[in-house]
Amino acid sequence: MLRSSRPIIVWFRRDLRVDDHAALWHAAQENVPLVCLFIADQDLIAELPSDGSVFNFQAACLQELDARLRLLGNQLIVRYGRPEHVLEQLFRQLRPIALYYNRDYEPYARERDARVEGLARRFDVEVRSFKDHVLVEPWEMATKAGAPYTVFGHFYRAWTRQSKALPYGVPKYLPAMPGLTSEPIPTAERLRKSVTIPRWAVEPGSGAAHARWKHFRDTALRHYKQRRDFPAHDEGSSRLSPHLRFGTISIRRIYADAVALIEDPSLDVTERISVEQFIVELAWREFFQHVLWHFPQTVQQSFQAWGDAFPWENREEYFHAWCEGRTGYPLVDAAMRELNTTGYMHNRARMVVASFLVKDLHIDWRWGERYFRSKLLDGELAANVGNWQWSASVGVDPRPLRIFNPILQSRRYDPDGTYLRRWLPELQRLPAEHIHDPWSMSPLEQEHHGLRIGVDYPRPIVNHMERKRRFEEAYRQLTRNERSKMSRPR
């Protein structure tokens, strides 16, 4: 028998699963009807630059979530509108005893949740929020001086010492509130978002997330450190980042499984180091969540003050060439075409194309950050802003100044040109000796390989070494000025 006929509303946001879901698990222990709610937040949708394909990916995750809830005796209730308006209507209609949700750390989410909590107090609805999106929350760690960490190495050492919660299970039964109907799941078409990405790099949904993790954990994870930087190796990375963004698998499950694997006595030293390196990458994700929480202004402002004083050129023709993968630098172009086709880009390639936009083309990092967020299935604000500022050398932990040479990176991490040929069909016939810098071929060599530079494939739009030198000069001058300001007596 249920303890009460008044329900708990469980508000799903970036946690589209039923297993190891903190808010859902705790609500299920209360023995009352549950309203499993998803709100298509019109304000957030209007602000997001995301391609319609990203919303269709989310819709597929929501469809699977609804199916799994139905197997447990419940269903997903979808509503459209501002969360405060939707929840006020439900508070009046259902008289719930509580609202449960998992915490979010982005600036918009914090403001939204504060408004919702104020609304709940007016209706005498208890609000309980839970740690779910991260292993360690931003306020759970600080330096000895009580300040937030801004250097990853120091953060990581402290993070490893923090206790991490074990995964929750799957509720056996989720009693429903009778009489509720749902609006349609929000697809790109329903939201009037255009779709430009023809196919996804990963399959949506919790089932696909767990299958992907199990396969990676049992095979490629043992060799992660050796393979992670090579974009042609499909098994070199887990490709779980879209699933972590939408919460179709929990960070607790991934971390617990990785720790258990480290303790497996069958692992040799090299394999154990690979698993440890994977955990370091999980910590980077949390580091950027912490940075965004403590410094929300970094969504728009460079963490390093000089970054907003840099003389960005912001040439539209350069930016469009970069977006469309026609810069004349094969690794940059291949990576951008992968992004535009699948909504995904390999991590090594991300660093190279970000460096190229900022340090070769001298375009403001915010242009690239927003374009990435418009296309990436895993375009989480904290990681995207944090990584772009890191690549631009204007964020936390900015030294040393890193400027990636796209030709050397290509030769080192795609030596035989497999990745380049996959995304640049016009270069498929080139041998490895020429594919990384095809413009270096003589006219006779071009004719021999059936490629005309400037016609079939563009010439480089800039000279890397010359643009690198100019960026370094401006960087030294601005940072020198900044140090001078800080050293002046006040």
Residue pairs with C-beta under 8 A, 6 or more apart in sequence:
2 31
2 32
2 33
2 175
3 30
3 31
3 32
4 32
4 97
5 32
5 33
6 32
6 33
6 94
6 95
6 96
6 97
7 32
7 33
7 34
7 35
7 94
7 96
7 97
7 177
8 27
8 30
8 32
8 33
8 34
8 35
8 96
8 97
8 98
8 99
8 100
9 34
9 35
9 37
9 87
9 90
9 94
9 96
9 98
9 99
9 100
10 23
10 24
10 27
10 34
10 35
10 36
10 37
10 100
10 101
11 23
11 37
11 38
11 39
11 87
11 99
11 100
11 101
12 36
12 37
12 38
12 65
12 76
12 101
13 38
13 101
13 102
13 104
13 109
13 247
14 102
14 104
14 133
14 245
14 246
14 247
15 21
15 23
15 102
15 132
15 133
15 247
15 250
16 58
16 61
16 62
16 64
16 65
16 206
16 246
16 247
16 248
17 65
17 68
17 206
17 209
17 247
17 248
17 249
17 250
18 24
18 65
18 68
18 69
18 72
18 170
18 171
18 174
18 206
19 167
19 168
19 169
19 170
19 206
19 250
19 253
20 167
20 168
20 169
20 170
20 250
20 252
20 253
21 102
21 132
21 168
21 247
21 250
22 102
22 130
22 131
22 132
22 168
23 100
23 101
23 102
23 128
23 129
23 130
23 132
24 34
24 36
24 100
24 171
24 174
25 168
25 169
25 171
26 100
26 128
26 130
27 34
27 98
27 100
28 34
28 171
28 173
28 174
30 98
31 175
32 97
32 175
33 175
33 176
33 177
33 178
34 74
34 174
34 175
34 176
34 177
35 77
35 90
35 94
35 96
35 176
35 177
35 180
36 69
36 74
36 75
36 76
36 77
36 174
37 76
37 77
37 78
37 79
37 86
37 90
38 62
38 65
38 76
38 77
38 78
38 79
39 78
39 79
39 80
39 81
39 83
39 86
39 87
40 78
40 79
40 80
40 81
40 186
40 191
41 81
41 82
41 83
41 112
42 80
42 81
42 82
43 82
43 108
44 108
44 112
45 55
45 186
45 191
47 108
48 373
49 370
49 371
49 373
49 374
50 193
50 373
50 374
50 379
51 193
51 194
51 195
51 196
51 197
51 343
51 374
51 375
52 188
52 189
52 191
52 193
52 194
52 195
52 196
53 188
53 195
53 196
53 197
53 200
53 343
53 377
54 197
54 343
54 375
54 376
54 377
54 379
55 186
55 187
55 188
55 191
55 193
56 187
56 188
56 195
57 200
57 204
57 242
57 246
57 343
57 377
58 186
58 204
58 246
59 185
59 186
59 187
59 188
60 204
60 205
61 204
61 205
61 206
61 246
61 248
62 76
62 78
62 185
62 186
63 185
63 205
64 204
64 205
64 206
64 207
64 248
65 76
65 206
66 75
66 76
66 182
66 185
68 206
69 75
69 76
69 174
72 170
72 171
72 172
72 173
72 174
73 173
73 174
73 175
73 176
74 174
74 175
74 176
75 176
75 180
75 182
76 182
76 185
77 180
77 181
77 182
78 182
78 183
78 184
78 185
78 186
79 86
79 90
79 183
80 86
80 183
80 186
83 112
83 115
83 116
84 112
84 115
84 116
84 119
87 99
87 116
87 119
87 120
88 119
88 123
90 96
91 119
91 120
91 123
91 125
92 123
94 177
96 125
97 125
97 126
98 125
98 126
98 127
98 128
99 116
99 120
99 125
99 126
99 127
99 128
100 127
100 128
100 129
100 130
101 113
101 129
101 130
102 129
102 130
102 131
102 132
102 133
102 247
103 113
103 129
103 130
103 131
103 132
103 133
103 137
104 110
104 113
104 133
105 133
105 134
105 137
105 138
105 289
105 292
105 293
105 382
106 292
106 381
106 382
107 292
107 296
107 299
110 296
113 129
116 127
117 127
120 126
120 127
131 137
131 165
132 247
132 250
133 247
133 251
133 289
134 251
134 286
134 289
135 159
135 162
135 164
135 165
135 251
135 252
135 255
135 282
135 286
136 159
136 162
136 164
136 286
138 148
138 289
138 290
138 293
138 294
139 293
140 162
141 149
141 155
141 158
141 159
141 162
141 290
142 148
142 149
143 149
143 154
148 290
148 291
148 293
148 294
148 295
149 155
149 158
149 287
149 290
150 291
150 303
150 396
150 397
151 396
151 397
152 283
152 284
152 287
152 396
152 397
153 397
155 283
155 287
155 290
156 280
156 283
156 287
159 283
159 286
159 287
160 283
164 252
164 255
164 256
165 252
166 252
166 256
167 250
167 252
167 253
167 256
168 252
184 190
188 194
188 195
196 340
197 340
197 341
197 342
197 343
197 375
198 341
199 341
199 342
200 342
200 343
200 344
200 377
201 239
201 242
201 338
201 342
201 343
201 344
201 377
202 208
202 212
202 239
202 242
202 243
202 344
202 377
203 212
204 242
204 246
204 248
205 248
206 248
206 249
208 243
208 248
209 240
209 243
209 248
209 249
210 249
212 238
212 239
212 240
212 243
213 238
213 240
213 243
213 249
213 253
213 254
213 257
216 235
216 238
216 239
216 240
217 257
217 258
217 261
219 235
220 227
220 235
220 236
220 238
221 238
221 258
221 261
221 274
221 275
221 278
222 267
222 271
222 274
222 275
223 271
223 274
224 236
224 237
224 274
224 275
224 277
224 278
225 270
225 273
225 274
225 277
226 270
226 274
227 233
227 235
227 236
228 236
228 237
228 277
228 347
228 348
229 236
229 347
229 348
229 413
230 236
230 348
230 413
230 414
230 419
231 334
231 335
231 346
231 348
231 349
231 413
231 414
231 419
232 414
232 418
232 419
232 422
236 346
237 346
237 347
238 278
239 344
240 249
240 254
241 377
241 378
241 380
241 383
242 343
242 344
242 377
242 378
243 249
244 251
244 254
244 285
244 378
244 380
245 377
245 378
245 379
245 380
251 282
251 285
254 282
255 279
255 282
258 275
258 278
258 279
258 282
259 279
261 267
261 275
262 272
262 275
262 276
262 279
267 275
284 383
285 382
285 383
287 386
288 382
288 383
288 385
288 386
288 387
289 382
289 383
291 298
291 303
291 382
291 386
291 395
291 396
292 298
292 299
292 381
292 382
292 385
292 386
295 303
298 385
298 386
298 389
298 395
299 381
299 385
300 366
301 308
302 308
302 365
302 389
302 392
302 394
302 395
303 389
303 394
303 395
303 396
303 398
304 393
304 394
304 395
304 398
304 482
305 482
306 394
306 475
306 478
306 479
306 481
306 482
307 365
307 389
307 392
307 393
307 394
308 394
309 478
310 364
310 394
310 474
310 475
310 478
311 362
311 474
312 362
312 363
312 364
313 361
313 362
313 363
314 362
314 363
314 364
314 367
315 361
315 363
318 361
318 363
318 461
318 462
319 357
319 361
319 363
319 367
321 327
321 458
321 461
322 332
322 336
322 353
322 356
322 357
322 361
322 363
322 368
323 336
323 340
323 371
324 336
324 340
325 332
325 333
325 334
325 335
325 336
325 337
325 340
325 423
326 333
326 458
327 333
327 356
327 458
327 460
327 461
327 462
328 439
328 457
328 458
328 459
328 460
328 461
329 356
329 406
329 407
329 410
329 460
329 464
330 406
330 410
330 417
330 420
330 424
330 427
330 435
330 436
330 437
330 438
331 349
331 352
331 406
331 407
331 409
331 410
331 414
331 419
331 420
331 436
332 352
332 353
332 356
332 406
333 423
333 424
334 349
334 419
334 420
334 422
334 423
334 424
335 345
335 346
335 349
335 350
335 352
335 353
335 423
336 345
336 353
337 423
337 424
338 344
338 345
338 346
338 349
338 422
338 423
339 345
339 372
339 375
339 376
340 375
341 423
343 375
343 376
343 377
344 376
344 377
344 378
345 353
345 376
346 419
348 409
348 413
349 419
350 372
350 387
350 391
351 387
351 391
351 404
352 404
352 406
352 409
353 368
354 365
354 368
354 387
354 388
354 391
354 392
355 391
355 402
355 403
355 404
356 404
356 406
357 363
357 365
357 367
357 368
358 364
358 365
358 368
358 391
358 392
358 471
359 392
359 403
359 404
359 467
359 468
359 471
360 406
360 462
360 464
360 467
360 468
360 471
361 461
361 462
361 467
362 467
362 470
362 471
365 388
365 389
365 391
365 392
365 394
366 388
368 388
369 384
369 385
369 388
372 379
372 384
372 388
373 379
373 381
373 384
376 384
386 395
386 396
388 395
389 395
389 396
390 396
390 397
390 398
391 402
393 399
393 401
393 402
393 475
401 472
401 475
403 468
403 471
403 472
405 464
405 468
406 464
407 436
407 437
407 464
410 420
410 436
411 436
414 420
414 436
415 432
416 432
417 427
417 430
417 432
417 435
417 436
420 427
420 435
420 436
421 427
421 428
421 435
424 457
426 451
426 456
426 457
427 435
427 438
427 451
427 457
429 449
429 450
429 451
430 438
430 449
430 451
431 449
434 440
434 441
434 445
434 449
438 446
438 451
438 453
438 457
439 453
439 459
439 460
441 449
441 451
441 453
446 452
446 453
451 457
453 459
